[in-house]
Amino acid sequence: MASNVRQNVVFASPKSLDERTTVAESCVRNLHIDIPALLDNFQNTTEVNYTGWPDRLYVIDRDGRVAFKSKPGPFGFDPSAMEEALKRVVHP
């Protein structure tokens, strides 16, 4: 994407877990992500099981259930609603 090129966030597809970790760490750092980020395996098991198209944001509770599912994104994302869901999961 042109916007990725302008923002210097273009990466070659990782060929190892170390390379994938480096890309993920760069994204977390450069996007100032303050919540824990998890790295999917090369089989993309999490993506396969939870992908919704268009993109959605999920909060999974301690029992592995979906506690929050956003509207289709990116325009359907509501950070304040997700924050409230996270608070309910972390401090029930």
PDB file as gemmi writes it, atoms N, CA and C in Angstrom:
CRYST1    1.000    1.000    1.000  90.00  90.00  90.00 P 1                      
ATOM      1  N   MET A   1       0.832  -1.179   0.000  1.00  0.00           N  
ATOM      2  CA  MET A   1       0.000   0.000   0.000  1.00  0.00           C  
ATOM      3  C   MET A   1       0.877   1.242   0.000  1.00  0.00           C  
ATOM      4  N   ALA A   2       0.429   2.251  -0.688  1.00  0.00           N  
ATOM      5  CA  ALA A   2       1.194   3.500  -0.766  1.00  0.00           C  
ATOM      6  C   ALA A   2       1.387   4.127   0.606  1.00  0.00           C  
ATOM      7  N   SER A   3       0.358   4.061   1.463  1.00  0.00           N  
ATOM      8  CA  SER A   3       0.496   4.662   2.795  1.00  0.00           C  
ATOM      9  C   SER A   3       1.568   3.939   3.616  1.00  0.00           C  
ATOM     10  N   ASN A   4       1.698   2.631   3.436  1.00  0.00           N  
ATOM     11  CA  ASN A   4       2.745   1.887   4.146  1.00  0.00           C  
ATOM     12  C   ASN A   4       4.127   2.327   3.688  1.00  0.00           C  
ATOM     13  N   VAL A   5       4.272   2.540   2.403  1.00  0.00           N  
ATOM     14  CA  VAL A   5       5.554   2.987   1.861  1.00  0.00           C  
ATOM     15  C   VAL A   5       5.902   4.355   2.430  1.00  0.00           C  
ATOM     16  N   ARG A   6       4.916   5.275   2.425  1.00  0.00           N  
ATOM     17  CA  ARG A   6       5.163   6.624   2.967  1.00  0.00           C  
ATOM     18  C   ARG A   6       5.555   6.576   4.437  1.00  0.00           C  
ATOM     19  N   GLN A   7       4.959   5.655   5.196  1.00  0.00           N  
ATOM     20  CA  GLN A   7       5.228   5.573   6.634  1.00  0.00           C  
ATOM     21  C   GLN A   7       6.368   4.609   6.960  1.00  0.00           C  
ATOM     22  N   ASN A   8       7.003   4.072   5.923  1.00  0.00           N  
ATOM     23  CA  ASN A   8       8.135   3.157   6.098  1.00  0.00           C  
ATOM     24  C   ASN A   8       7.779   1.938   6.946  1.00  0.00           C  
ATOM     25  N   VAL A   9       6.632   1.349   6.657  1.00  0.00           N  
ATOM     26  CA  VAL A   9       6.218   0.129   7.351  1.00  0.00           C  
ATOM     27  C   VAL A   9       5.991  -0.989   6.330  1.00  0.00           C  
ATOM     28  N   VAL A  10       7.007  -1.230   5.536  1.00  0.00           N  
ATOM     29  CA  VAL A  10       6.954  -2.287   4.524  1.00  0.00           C  
ATOM     30  C   VAL A  10       7.938  -3.369   4.938  1.00  0.00           C  
ATOM     31  N   PHE A  11       7.444  -4.588   5.069  1.00  0.00           N  
ATOM     32  CA  PHE A  11       8.275  -5.713   5.492  1.00  0.00           C  
ATOM     33  C   PHE A  11       8.134  -6.850   4.497  1.00  0.00           C  
ATOM     34  N   ALA A  12       9.212  -7.556   4.263  1.00  0.00           N  
ATOM     35  CA  ALA A  12       9.141  -8.796   3.493  1.00  0.00           C  
ATOM     36  C   ALA A  12       8.425  -9.841   4.349  1.00  0.00           C  
ATOM     37  N   SER A  13       7.765 -10.784   3.699  1.00  0.00           N  
ATOM     38  CA  SER A  13       7.102 -11.846   4.454  1.00  0.00           C  
ATOM     39  C   SER A  13       8.130 -12.613   5.264  1.00  0.00           C  
ATOM     40  N   PRO A  14       7.901 -12.742   6.571  1.00  0.00           N  
ATOM     41  CA  PRO A  14       8.863 -13.452   7.415  1.00  0.00           C  
ATOM     42  C   PRO A  14       8.973 -14.922   7.029  1.00  0.00           C  
ATOM     43  N   LYS A  15      10.191 -15.442   7.141  1.00  0.00           N  
ATOM     44  CA  LYS A  15      10.452 -16.846   6.783  1.00  0.00           C  
ATOM     45  C   LYS A  15      10.749 -17.702   8.018  1.00  0.00           C  
ATOM     46  N   SER A  16      10.831 -17.054   9.178  1.00  0.00           N  
ATOM     47  CA  SER A  16      11.097 -17.790  10.414  1.00  0.00           C  
ATOM     48  C   SER A  16      10.328 -17.128  11.551  1.00  0.00           C  
ATOM     49  N   LEU A  17      10.222 -17.837  12.662  1.00  0.00           N  
ATOM     50  CA  LEU A  17       9.550 -17.274  13.832  1.00  0.00           C  
ATOM     51  C   LEU A  17      10.296 -16.046  14.336  1.00  0.00           C  
ATOM     52  N   ASP A  18      11.623 -16.069  14.278  1.00  0.00           N  
ATOM     53  CA  ASP A  18      12.399 -14.895  14.702  1.00  0.00           C  
ATOM     54  C   ASP A  18      12.071 -13.679  13.836  1.00  0.00           C  
ATOM     55  N   GLU A  19      11.983 -13.874  12.518  1.00  0.00           N  
ATOM     56  CA  GLU A  19      11.648 -12.760  11.620  1.00  0.00           C  
ATOM     57  C   GLU A  19      10.230 -12.262  11.888  1.00  0.00           C  
ATOM     58  N   ARG A  20       9.309 -13.190  12.110  1.00  0.00           N  
ATOM     59  CA  ARG A  20       7.918 -12.805  12.395  1.00  0.00           C  
ATOM     60  C   ARG A  20       7.857 -12.018  13.704  1.00  0.00           C  
ATOM     61  N   THR A  21       8.618 -12.440  14.687  1.00  0.00           N  
ATOM     62  CA  THR A  21       8.671 -11.741  15.976  1.00  0.00           C  
ATOM     63  C   THR A  21       9.216 -10.338  15.795  1.00  0.00           C  
ATOM     64  N   THR A  22      10.263 -10.189  14.998  1.00  0.00           N  
ATOM     65  CA  THR A  22      10.858  -8.869  14.750  1.00  0.00           C  
ATOM     66  C   THR A  22       9.841  -7.927  14.118  1.00  0.00           C  
ATOM     67  N   VAL A  23       9.086  -8.402  13.140  1.00  0.00           N  
ATOM     68  CA  VAL A  23       8.070  -7.573  12.486  1.00  0.00           C  
ATOM     69  C   VAL A  23       6.987  -7.177  13.497  1.00  0.00           C  
ATOM     70  N   ALA A  24       6.526  -8.139  14.282  1.00  0.00           N  
ATOM     71  CA  ALA A  24       5.482  -7.848  15.275  1.00  0.00           C  
ATOM     72  C   ALA A  24       5.972  -6.839  16.307  1.00  0.00           C  
ATOM     73  N   GLU A  25       7.190  -7.025  16.791  1.00  0.00           N  
ATOM     74  CA  GLU A  25       7.745  -6.086  17.776  1.00  0.00           C  
ATOM     75  C   GLU A  25       7.851  -4.688  17.192  1.00  0.00           C  
ATOM     76  N   SER A  26       8.242  -4.585  15.937  1.00  0.00           N  
ATOM     77  CA  SER A  26       8.337  -3.287  15.274  1.00  0.00           C  
ATOM     78  C   SER A  26       6.970  -2.624  15.202  1.00  0.00           C  
ATOM     79  N   CYS A  27       5.954  -3.389  14.850  1.00  0.00           N  
ATOM     80  CA  CYS A  27       4.601  -2.830  14.768  1.00  0.00           C  
ATOM     81  C   CYS A  27       4.117  -2.356  16.136  1.00  0.00           C  
ATOM     82  N   VAL A  28       4.311  -3.161  17.150  1.00  0.00           N  
ATOM     83  CA  VAL A  28       3.897  -2.779  18.506  1.00  0.00           C  
ATOM     84  C   VAL A  28       4.606  -1.502  18.933  1.00  0.00           C  
ATOM     85  N   ARG A  29       5.892  -1.433  18.688  1.00  0.00           N  
ATOM     86  CA  ARG A  29       6.692  -0.266  19.086  1.00  0.00           C  
ATOM     87  C   ARG A  29       6.288   0.978  18.299  1.00  0.00           C  
ATOM     88  N   ASN A  30       6.209   0.863  16.981  1.00  0.00           N  
ATOM     89  CA  ASN A  30       5.941   2.034  16.139  1.00  0.00           C  
ATOM     90  C   ASN A  30       4.496   2.500  16.205  1.00  0.00           C  
ATOM     91  N   LEU A  31       3.573   1.610  16.523  1.00  0.00           N  
ATOM     92  CA  LEU A  31       2.168   1.991  16.643  1.00  0.00           C  
ATOM     93  C   LEU A  31       1.805   2.339  18.088  1.00  0.00           C  
ATOM     94  N   HIS A  32       2.790   2.250  18.986  1.00  0.00           N  
ATOM     95  CA  HIS A  32       2.583   2.588  20.406  1.00  0.00           C  
ATOM     96  C   HIS A  32       1.439   1.774  21.012  1.00  0.00           C  
ATOM     97  N   ILE A  33       1.447   0.485  20.743  1.00  0.00           N  
ATOM     98  CA  ILE A  33       0.413  -0.406  21.267  1.00  0.00           C  
ATOM     99  C   ILE A  33       0.757  -0.723  22.723  1.00  0.00           C  
ATOM    100  N   ASP A  34      -0.186  -0.405  23.617  1.00  0.00           N  
ATOM    101  CA  ASP A  34       0.061  -0.565  25.052  1.00  0.00           C  
ATOM    102  C   ASP A  34      -0.575  -1.816  25.645  1.00  0.00           C  
ATOM    103  N   ILE A  35      -1.308  -2.583  24.841  1.00  0.00           N  
ATOM    104  CA  ILE A  35      -1.923  -3.802  25.351  1.00  0.00           C  
ATOM    105  C   ILE A  35      -1.083  -4.986  24.894  1.00  0.00           C  
ATOM    106  N   PRO A  36      -1.164  -6.104  25.592  1.00  0.00           N  
ATOM    107  CA  PRO A  36      -0.376  -7.272  25.162  1.00  0.00           C  
ATOM    108  C   PRO A  36      -0.729  -7.674  23.736  1.00  0.00           C  
ATOM    109  N   ALA A  37       0.268  -8.019  22.974  1.00  0.00           N  
ATOM    110  CA  ALA A  37       0.080  -8.494  21.611  1.00  0.00           C  
ATOM    111  C   ALA A  37       0.595  -9.923  21.528  1.00  0.00           C  
ATOM    112  N   LEU A  38      -0.153 -10.773  20.872  1.00  0.00           N  
ATOM    113  CA  LEU A  38       0.233 -12.171  20.732  1.00  0.00           C  
ATOM    114  C   LEU A  38       0.628 -12.450  19.299  1.00  0.00           C  
ATOM    115  N   LEU A  39       1.517 -13.384  19.131  1.00  0.00           N  
ATOM    116  CA  LEU A  39       2.033 -13.737  17.814  1.00  0.00           C  
ATOM    117  C   LEU A  39       1.429 -15.074  17.392  1.00  0.00           C  
ATOM    118  N   ASP A  40       0.768 -15.095  16.241  1.00  0.00           N  
ATOM    119  CA  ASP A  40       0.180 -16.325  15.722  1.00  0.00           C  
ATOM    120  C   ASP A  40       1.290 -17.216  15.165  1.00  0.00           C  
ATOM    121  N   ASN A  41       1.025 -18.518  15.080  1.00  0.00           N  
ATOM    122  CA  ASN A  41       2.011 -19.431  14.509  1.00  0.00           C  
ATOM    123  C   ASN A  41       1.960 -19.372  12.981  1.00  0.00           C  
ATOM    124  N   PHE A  42       2.858 -20.081  12.313  1.00  0.00           N  
ATOM    125  CA  PHE A  42       2.909 -20.038  10.854  1.00  0.00           C  
ATOM    126  C   PHE A  42       1.719 -20.733  10.196  1.00  0.00           C  
ATOM    127  N   GLN A  43       0.977 -21.522  10.946  1.00  0.00           N  
ATOM    128  CA  GLN A  43      -0.253 -22.108  10.415  1.00  0.00           C  
ATOM    129  C   GLN A  43      -1.416 -21.118  10.556  1.00  0.00           C  
ATOM    130  N   ASN A  44      -1.162 -19.987  11.229  1.00  0.00           N  
ATOM    131  CA  ASN A  44      -2.163 -18.938  11.451  1.00  0.00           C  
ATOM    132  C   ASN A  44      -3.435 -19.493  12.095  1.00  0.00           C  
ATOM    133  N   THR A  45      -3.249 -20.340  13.092  1.00  0.00           N  
ATOM    134  CA  THR A  45      -4.362 -21.004  13.760  1.00  0.00           C  
ATOM    135  C   THR A  45      -5.365 -20.011  14.322  1.00  0.00           C  
ATOM    136  N   THR A  46      -4.877 -18.962  14.983  1.00  0.00           N  
ATOM    137  CA  THR A  46      -5.787 -17.968  15.558  1.00  0.00           C  
ATOM    138  C   THR A  46      -6.547 -17.235  14.462  1.00  0.00           C  
ATOM    139  N   GLU A  47      -5.837 -16.842  13.419  1.00  0.00           N  
ATOM    140  CA  GLU A  47      -6.495 -16.140  12.307  1.00  0.00           C  
ATOM    141  C   GLU A  47      -7.580 -17.005  11.692  1.00  0.00           C  
ATOM    142  N   VAL A  48      -7.277 -18.274  11.472  1.00  0.00           N  
ATOM    143  CA  VAL A  48      -8.247 -19.186  10.861  1.00  0.00           C  
ATOM    144  C   VAL A  48      -9.491 -19.317  11.746  1.00  0.00           C  
ATOM    145  N   ASN A  49      -9.286 -19.393  13.063  1.00  0.00           N  
ATOM    146  CA  ASN A  49     -10.402 -19.602  13.982  1.00  0.00           C  
ATOM    147  C   ASN A  49     -11.207 -18.350  14.296  1.00  0.00           C  
ATOM    148  N   TYR A  50     -10.590 -17.167  14.212  1.00  0.00           N  
ATOM    149  CA  TYR A  50     -11.274 -15.955  14.641  1.00  0.00           C  
ATOM    150  C   TYR A  50     -11.452 -14.898  13.558  1.00  0.00           C  
ATOM    151  N   THR A  51     -10.956 -15.140  12.368  1.00  0.00           N  
ATOM    152  CA  THR A  51     -11.043 -14.111  11.343  1.00  0.00           C  
ATOM    153  C   THR A  51     -12.491 -13.835  10.988  1.00  0.00           C  
ATOM    154  N   GLY A  52     -12.795 -12.572  10.944  1.00  0.00           N  
ATOM    155  CA  GLY A  52     -14.075 -12.105  10.434  1.00  0.00           C  
ATOM    156  C   GLY A  52     -13.751 -11.115   9.329  1.00  0.00           C  
ATOM    157  N   TRP A  53     -14.462 -11.177   8.253  1.00  0.00           N  
ATOM    158  CA  TRP A  53     -14.184 -10.229   7.183  1.00  0.00           C  
ATOM    159  C   TRP A  53     -15.422  -9.405   6.960  1.00  0.00           C  
ATOM    160  N   PRO A  54     -15.333  -8.109   6.948  1.00  0.00           N  
ATOM    161  CA  PRO A  54     -14.099  -7.351   7.110  1.00  0.00           C  
ATOM    162  C   PRO A  54     -13.567  -7.464   8.537  1.00  0.00           C  
ATOM    163  N   ASP A  55     -12.414  -6.872   8.763  1.00  0.00           N  
ATOM    164  CA  ASP A  55     -11.736  -6.982  10.058  1.00  0.00           C  
ATOM    165  C   ASP A  55     -12.670  -6.657  11.214  1.00  0.00           C  
ATOM    166  N   ARG A  56     -12.437  -7.341  12.314  1.00  0.00           N  
ATOM    167  CA  ARG A  56     -13.157  -7.089  13.565  1.00  0.00           C  
ATOM    168  C   ARG A  56     -12.155  -7.168  14.709  1.00  0.00           C  
ATOM    169  N   LEU A  57     -12.518  -6.547  15.811  1.00  0.00           N  
ATOM    170  CA  LEU A  57     -11.717  -6.642  17.034  1.00  0.00           C  
ATOM    171  C   LEU A  57     -12.488  -7.508  18.019  1.00  0.00           C  
ATOM    172  N   TYR A  58     -11.769  -8.371  18.717  1.00  0.00           N  
ATOM    173  CA  TYR A  58     -12.390  -9.263  19.691  1.00  0.00           C  
ATOM    174  C   TYR A  58     -11.727  -9.105  21.043  1.00  0.00           C  
ATOM    175  N   VAL A  59     -12.513  -9.334  22.100  1.00  0.00           N  
ATOM    176  CA  VAL A  59     -11.992  -9.514  23.446  1.00  0.00           C  
ATOM    177  C   VAL A  59     -12.430 -10.906  23.864  1.00  0.00           C  
ATOM    178  N   ILE A  60     -11.474 -11.720  24.258  1.00  0.00           N  
ATOM    179  CA  ILE A  60     -11.750 -13.086  24.687  1.00  0.00           C  
ATOM    180  C   ILE A  60     -11.621 -13.125  26.204  1.00  0.00           C  
ATOM    181  N   ASP A  61     -12.638 -13.656  26.898  1.00  0.00           N  
ATOM    182  CA  ASP A  61     -12.593 -13.670  28.357  1.00  0.00           C  
ATOM    183  C   ASP A  61     -11.723 -14.815  28.872  1.00  0.00           C  
ATOM    184  N   ARG A  62     -11.617 -14.904  30.170  1.00  0.00           N  
ATOM    185  CA  ARG A  62     -10.734 -15.896  30.806  1.00  0.00           C  
ATOM    186  C   ARG A  62     -11.173 -17.335  30.553  1.00  0.00           C  
ATOM    187  N   ASP A  63     -12.429 -17.521  30.172  1.00  0.00           N  
ATOM    188  CA  ASP A  63     -12.941 -18.856  29.874  1.00  0.00           C  
ATOM    189  C   ASP A  63     -12.852 -19.185  28.386  1.00  0.00           C  
ATOM    190  N   GLY A  64     -12.228 -18.284  27.616  1.00  0.00           N  
ATOM    191  CA  GLY A  64     -12.062 -18.516  26.189  1.00  0.00           C  
ATOM    192  C   GLY A  64     -13.276 -18.154  25.352  1.00  0.00           C  
ATOM    193  N   ARG A  65     -14.245 -17.455  25.945  1.00  0.00           N  
ATOM    194  CA  ARG A  65     -15.443 -17.041  25.209  1.00  0.00           C  
ATOM    195  C   ARG A  65     -15.270 -15.626  24.668  1.00  0.00           C  
ATOM    196  N   VAL A  66     -15.955 -15.333  23.583  1.00  0.00           N  
ATOM    197  CA  VAL A  66     -15.919 -13.990  23.009  1.00  0.00           C  
ATOM    198  C   VAL A  66     -16.738 -13.074  23.909  1.00  0.00           C  
ATOM    199  N   ALA A  67     -16.050 -12.091  24.533  1.00  0.00           N  
ATOM    200  CA  ALA A  67     -16.704 -11.138  25.419  1.00  0.00           C  
ATOM    201  C   ALA A  67     -17.058  -9.849  24.686  1.00  0.00           C  
ATOM    202  N   PHE A  68     -16.433  -9.616  23.557  1.00  0.00           N  
ATOM    203  CA  PHE A  68     -16.698  -8.422  22.761  1.00  0.00           C  
ATOM    204  C   PHE A  68     -16.316  -8.706  21.326  1.00  0.00           C  
ATOM    205  N   LYS A  69     -17.172  -8.265  20.409  1.00  0.00           N  
ATOM    206  CA  LYS A  69     -16.899  -8.381  18.973  1.00  0.00           C  
ATOM    207  C   LYS A  69     -17.290  -7.042  18.360  1.00  0.00           C  
ATOM    208  N   SER A  70     -16.332  -6.388  17.734  1.00  0.00           N  
ATOM    209  CA  SER A  70     -16.605  -5.076  17.150  1.00  0.00           C  
ATOM    210  C   SER A  70     -17.462  -5.189  15.906  1.00  0.00           C  
ATOM    211  N   LYS A  71     -17.960  -4.058  15.475  1.00  0.00           N  
ATOM    212  CA  LYS A  71     -18.598  -3.980  14.167  1.00  0.00           C  
ATOM    213  C   LYS A  71     -17.485  -4.067  13.131  1.00  0.00           C  
ATOM    214  N   PRO A  72     -17.830  -4.313  11.867  1.00  0.00           N  
ATOM    215  CA  PRO A  72     -16.786  -4.405  10.837  1.00  0.00           C  
ATOM    216  C   PRO A  72     -15.918  -3.152  10.797  1.00  0.00           C  
ATOM    217  N   GLY A  73     -14.629  -3.371  10.651  1.00  0.00           N  
ATOM    218  CA  GLY A  73     -13.690  -2.257  10.666  1.00  0.00           C  
ATOM    219  C   GLY A  73     -13.192  -1.917   9.292  1.00  0.00           C  
ATOM    220  N   PRO A  74     -12.391  -0.926   9.269  1.00  0.00           N  
ATOM    221  CA  PRO A  74     -11.910  -0.163  10.419  1.00  0.00           C  
ATOM    222  C   PRO A  74     -12.885   0.892  10.897  1.00  0.00           C  
ATOM    223  N   PHE A  75     -13.893   1.237  10.100  1.00  0.00           N  
ATOM    224  CA  PHE A  75     -14.783   2.325  10.491  1.00  0.00           C  
ATOM    225  C   PHE A  75     -15.771   1.923  11.579  1.00  0.00           C  
ATOM    226  N   GLY A  76     -15.956   0.639  11.782  1.00  0.00           N  
ATOM    227  CA  GLY A  76     -16.850   0.165  12.833  1.00  0.00           C  
ATOM    228  C   GLY A  76     -16.168  -0.023  14.173  1.00  0.00           C  
ATOM    229  N   PHE A  77     -14.869   0.228  14.229  1.00  0.00           N  
ATOM    230  CA  PHE A  77     -14.147   0.060  15.479  1.00  0.00           C  
ATOM    231  C   PHE A  77     -14.540   1.174  16.445  1.00  0.00           C  
ATOM    232  N   ASP A  78     -14.824   0.807  17.679  1.00  0.00           N  
ATOM    233  CA  ASP A  78     -15.183   1.765  18.718  1.00  0.00           C  
ATOM    234  C   ASP A  78     -14.262   1.509  19.908  1.00  0.00           C  
ATOM    235  N   PRO A  79     -13.134   2.216  19.978  1.00  0.00           N  
ATOM    236  CA  PRO A  79     -12.159   1.968  21.038  1.00  0.00           C  
ATOM    237  C   PRO A  79     -12.745   2.056  22.445  1.00  0.00           C  
ATOM    238  N   SER A  80     -13.684   2.971  22.674  1.00  0.00           N  
ATOM    239  CA  SER A  80     -14.241   3.104  24.024  1.00  0.00           C  
ATOM    240  C   SER A  80     -15.084   1.878  24.391  1.00  0.00           C  
ATOM    241  N   ALA A  81     -15.814   1.315  23.441  1.00  0.00           N  
ATOM    242  CA  ALA A  81     -16.596   0.107  23.714  1.00  0.00           C  
ATOM    243  C   ALA A  81     -15.674  -1.076  23.999  1.00  0.00           C  
ATOM    244  N   MET A  82     -14.581  -1.162  23.254  1.00  0.00           N  
ATOM    245  CA  MET A  82     -13.625  -2.237  23.495  1.00  0.00           C  
ATOM    246  C   MET A  82     -12.952  -2.057  24.853  1.00  0.00           C  
ATOM    247  N   GLU A  83     -12.630  -0.826  25.200  1.00  0.00           N  
ATOM    248  CA  GLU A  83     -12.025  -0.550  26.507  1.00  0.00           C  
ATOM    249  C   GLU A  83     -12.951  -0.996  27.633  1.00  0.00           C  
ATOM    250  N   GLU A  84     -14.233  -0.704  27.500  1.00  0.00           N  
ATOM    251  CA  GLU A  84     -15.199  -1.124  28.530  1.00  0.00           C  
ATOM    252  C   GLU A  84     -15.261  -2.646  28.636  1.00  0.00           C  
ATOM    253  N   ALA A  85     -15.237  -3.326  27.495  1.00  0.00           N  
ATOM    254  CA  ALA A  85     -15.249  -4.796  27.505  1.00  0.00           C  
ATOM    255  C   ALA A  85     -13.998  -5.343  28.173  1.00  0.00           C  
ATOM    256  N   LEU A  86     -12.853  -4.740  27.888  1.00  0.00           N  
ATOM    257  CA  LEU A  86     -11.598  -5.173  28.524  1.00  0.00           C  
ATOM    258  C   LEU A  86     -11.664  -4.974  30.028  1.00  0.00           C  
ATOM    259  N   LYS A  87     -12.220  -3.856  30.469  1.00  0.00           N  
ATOM    260  CA  LYS A  87     -12.354  -3.593  31.908  1.00  0.00           C  
ATOM    261  C   LYS A  87     -13.233  -4.658  32.554  1.00  0.00           C  
ATOM    262  N   ARG A  88     -14.337  -5.034  31.876  1.00  0.00           N  
ATOM    263  CA  ARG A  88     -15.226  -6.063  32.438  1.00  0.00           C  
ATOM    264  C   ARG A  88     -14.532  -7.417  32.542  1.00  0.00           C  
ATOM    265  N   VAL A  89     -13.661  -7.732  31.595  1.00  0.00           N  
ATOM    266  CA  VAL A  89     -12.942  -9.003  31.608  1.00  0.00           C  
ATOM    267  C   VAL A  89     -11.842  -8.998  32.661  1.00  0.00           C  
ATOM    268  N   VAL A  90     -11.123  -7.897  32.764  1.00  0.00           N  
ATOM    269  CA  VAL A  90      -9.981  -7.817  33.697  1.00  0.00           C  
ATOM    270  C   VAL A  90     -10.467  -7.629  35.132  1.00  0.00           C  
ATOM    271  N   HIS A  91     -11.517  -6.830  35.315  1.00  0.00           N  
ATOM    272  CA  HIS A  91     -12.049  -6.557  36.658  1.00  0.00           C  
ATOM    273  C   HIS A  91     -13.538  -6.891  36.693  1.00  0.00           C  
ATOM    274  N   PRO A  92     -13.839  -8.204  36.707  1.00  0.00           N  
ATOM    275  CA  PRO A  92     -15.281  -8.611  36.673  1.00  0.00           C  
ATOM    276  C   PRO A  92     -16.049  -8.186  37.903  1.00  0.00           C  
TER     277      PRO A  92                                                      
END                                                                             
